[in-house]
Amino acid sequence: MQLIFHRGAKTIVDDFHFDASEWSGVLEMIGQDRGQVIFPSAEAAAARQEDFVALVREWVRA
């Protein structure tokens, strides 16, 4: 399962304050305002559920 986090169809250059280093092991940044989360299985997703929910909340706040 792969999920892409982004802020729109086009790259936005602004003061996007998101500390991706807090989410190493969960989120891989693939651009200034884009990241991806890859879970190899449903079991892996379930094991990281709390981290993933916290990541989504933090991304939305940023």
Rosetta constraint file for C-alpha pairs under 8 A:
AtomPair CA 1 CA 38 HARMONIC 5.70 0.50
AtomPair CA 1 CA 39 HARMONIC 5.11 0.50
AtomPair CA 1 CA 40 HARMONIC 6.16 0.50
AtomPair CA 1 CA 41 HARMONIC 6.77 0.50
AtomPair CA 1 CA 42 HARMONIC 7.80 0.50
AtomPair CA 2 CA 36 HARMONIC 6.90 0.50
AtomPair CA 2 CA 37 HARMONIC 5.70 0.50
AtomPair CA 2 CA 38 HARMONIC 4.39 0.50
AtomPair CA 2 CA 39 HARMONIC 6.35 0.50
AtomPair CA 3 CA 36 HARMONIC 5.57 0.50
AtomPair CA 3 CA 37 HARMONIC 5.17 0.50
AtomPair CA 3 CA 38 HARMONIC 6.42 0.50
AtomPair CA 4 CA 34 HARMONIC 7.19 0.50
AtomPair CA 4 CA 35 HARMONIC 5.85 0.50
AtomPair CA 4 CA 36 HARMONIC 4.46 0.50
AtomPair CA 4 CA 37 HARMONIC 6.52 0.50
AtomPair CA 5 CA 34 HARMONIC 5.48 0.50
AtomPair CA 5 CA 35 HARMONIC 4.99 0.50
AtomPair CA 5 CA 36 HARMONIC 5.84 0.50
AtomPair CA 5 CA 37 HARMONIC 7.97 0.50
AtomPair CA 6 CA 33 HARMONIC 5.96 0.50
AtomPair CA 6 CA 34 HARMONIC 4.50 0.50
AtomPair CA 6 CA 35 HARMONIC 6.57 0.50
AtomPair CA 7 CA 11 HARMONIC 7.53 0.50
AtomPair CA 7 CA 12 HARMONIC 7.33 0.50
AtomPair CA 7 CA 33 HARMONIC 6.41 0.50
AtomPair CA 7 CA 34 HARMONIC 7.10 0.50
AtomPair CA 8 CA 12 HARMONIC 7.64 0.50
AtomPair CA 11 CA 32 HARMONIC 7.81 0.50
AtomPair CA 11 CA 33 HARMONIC 6.72 0.50
AtomPair CA 12 CA 33 HARMONIC 7.03 0.50
AtomPair CA 16 CA 33 HARMONIC 7.29 0.50
AtomPair CA 16 CA 62 HARMONIC 6.51 0.50
AtomPair CA 17 CA 62 HARMONIC 5.65 0.50
AtomPair CA 18 CA 58 HARMONIC 7.84 0.50
AtomPair CA 18 CA 59 HARMONIC 6.93 0.50
AtomPair CA 18 CA 62 HARMONIC 5.69 0.50
AtomPair CA 19 CA 23 HARMONIC 7.84 0.50
AtomPair CA 20 CA 24 HARMONIC 6.79 0.50
AtomPair CA 20 CA 27 HARMONIC 7.18 0.50
AtomPair CA 20 CA 28 HARMONIC 7.86 0.50
AtomPair CA 20 CA 29 HARMONIC 7.13 0.50
AtomPair CA 23 CA 27 HARMONIC 5.51 0.50
AtomPair CA 23 CA 55 HARMONIC 7.20 0.50
AtomPair CA 24 CA 28 HARMONIC 6.91 0.50
AtomPair CA 26 CA 37 HARMONIC 5.99 0.50
AtomPair CA 26 CA 38 HARMONIC 7.66 0.50
AtomPair CA 26 CA 51 HARMONIC 7.63 0.50
AtomPair CA 26 CA 52 HARMONIC 7.31 0.50
AtomPair CA 27 CA 35 HARMONIC 6.31 0.50
AtomPair CA 27 CA 36 HARMONIC 5.64 0.50
AtomPair CA 27 CA 37 HARMONIC 4.96 0.50
AtomPair CA 27 CA 38 HARMONIC 7.90 0.50
AtomPair CA 28 CA 35 HARMONIC 5.44 0.50
AtomPair CA 28 CA 36 HARMONIC 5.31 0.50
AtomPair CA 28 CA 37 HARMONIC 6.43 0.50
AtomPair CA 29 CA 33 HARMONIC 7.85 0.50
AtomPair CA 29 CA 34 HARMONIC 5.94 0.50
AtomPair CA 29 CA 35 HARMONIC 4.02 0.50
AtomPair CA 29 CA 36 HARMONIC 6.33 0.50
AtomPair CA 30 CA 34 HARMONIC 5.52 0.50
AtomPair CA 30 CA 35 HARMONIC 5.05 0.50
AtomPair CA 30 CA 36 HARMONIC 6.89 0.50
AtomPair CA 31 CA 35 HARMONIC 6.67 0.50
AtomPair CA 39 CA 44 HARMONIC 5.84 0.50
AtomPair CA 39 CA 45 HARMONIC 5.55 0.50
AtomPair CA 40 CA 44 HARMONIC 6.42 0.50
AtomPair CA 40 CA 45 HARMONIC 7.80 0.50
AtomPair CA 41 CA 45 HARMONIC 6.41 0.50
AtomPair CA 42 CA 46 HARMONIC 6.14 0.50
AtomPair CA 43 CA 47 HARMONIC 6.16 0.50
AtomPair CA 44 CA 48 HARMONIC 6.40 0.50
AtomPair CA 45 CA 49 HARMONIC 5.92 0.50
AtomPair CA 48 CA 52 HARMONIC 6.04 0.50
AtomPair CA 49 CA 53 HARMONIC 6.14 0.50
AtomPair CA 50 CA 54 HARMONIC 6.24 0.50
AtomPair CA 51 CA 55 HARMONIC 6.11 0.50
AtomPair CA 52 CA 56 HARMONIC 6.26 0.50
AtomPair CA 53 CA 57 HARMONIC 6.33 0.50
AtomPair CA 54 CA 58 HARMONIC 6.20 0.50
AtomPair CA 55 CA 59 HARMONIC 6.08 0.50
AtomPair CA 56 CA 60 HARMONIC 6.22 0.50
AtomPair CA 57 CA 61 HARMONIC 6.31 0.50
AtomPair CA 58 CA 62 HARMONIC 6.24 0.50
